[in-house]
Amino acid sequence: MHVQQFAPPDYLKEYVRYFWLLESAGDNARMKTFRMIADGYPGLIFQQPEYPLFQDETHAQWPRAFLYGQTTASGDIYAPGSFKTLGVYFHPSALPAVFGFDADELTNSCLDLNLLTAPLFEQLVNTEPVGQQIELLSTFLFALIQKNKAVISQDIQYSLRQMHTTGGGVSLLSLQESLRMSERSFQRKFKQHVGISPKLFSRICRFQVSLNQLRSRQYRKLSDVAFENDYADQSHYIRSFQEFAGCSPYQYQKQVKELVENFPLIIQ
C-alpha cells in the first residue's frame, strides 16, 4: 500500500488540514479491514471509480464519494484488495463555514456527495489525475465558502486551540468564563460548530495525546501514559482507549498498521 499527503492551497488552510491519497494494488478478492478512530475531525472521501467500494460493518457499500462528520467511537471498514481513495481532513469547526449547516447534523453519519452536488461528483468520476481531482475539490470548497459567507467562530477557535494545546486538560469552566458565556450557551455553540459537546471533544483530545505517545513509544509503562494524561488509573485509560479505538493499547500496538492518520489497517 502507498499513501501520499498534500497540503491545501493557501485559501483553504483555515478550513482544510490536508488532502490524502491511499492506494493498494492487491487481489480484489482479498478484503482488508481498516478502522475509523475518534479523532475530532470531519472529512470527505472519494473512492476512485475503477475500483470496488468500501463496505461498513454490516457489509453495506459506502457511497462513491461522501462527506462525514465527527466520529465518537471506532468502527471497522472493509476494503477490496485493490483500491485508490482520496480523502480530505477538515479542521474541527469547518463544516458550518464550508457547507452551511450545523456540524451536529452529520455527527456519526455521512452524506452522499452525489446528493449534495451531482456536478462535482460527475467531474471527479470523469477526472483521472489525482492532482486535478484535488484542484476540483479545492475550487468547489472555496466556492461554497464564498457562497455561504459563514464566518468561523473565534470563540470556538479559541476553545479548540486551548483543548488541543492542553491535550484536553483545560477547564471547561475557565473557558466559559474567559468567553463570558453560560455553560448552556457554550455547549450549544460548540456542538453547532464542532458537532459534539466540549467535554467529549476534550476526552478525544486526551485520547489522541495518549495515542501519539504509543505511536512514538514515548513511555516506559502503560501506567505512565495514564498518569501523564490525567486518567484516574491504568484501567480508566484502557477503557477510554477501547471506547475510541475499539481495542486496548496493547492490541493497537500489535494488531494495527497506521498509514493514514486515525485510519489504521488491522493486521490479521
Secondary structure by P-SEA (a helix, b strand, c coil): cbbbbbbccccccccccbbbbbbbbccccbbbbbbbccccccccccccccbbbbbcccccccccccccccccbbbbbbbcccbbbbbbbbcccccccccccccccccccccccccccaaaaaaaaacccaaaaaaaaaaaaaaaaaaacccccaaaaaaaaaaaaacccccaaaaaaaacccaaaaaaaaaaaccccaaaaaaaaaaaaaaaaaaacccccaaaaaaaaccccaaaaaaaaaacccccaaaaaccccccccccccccc
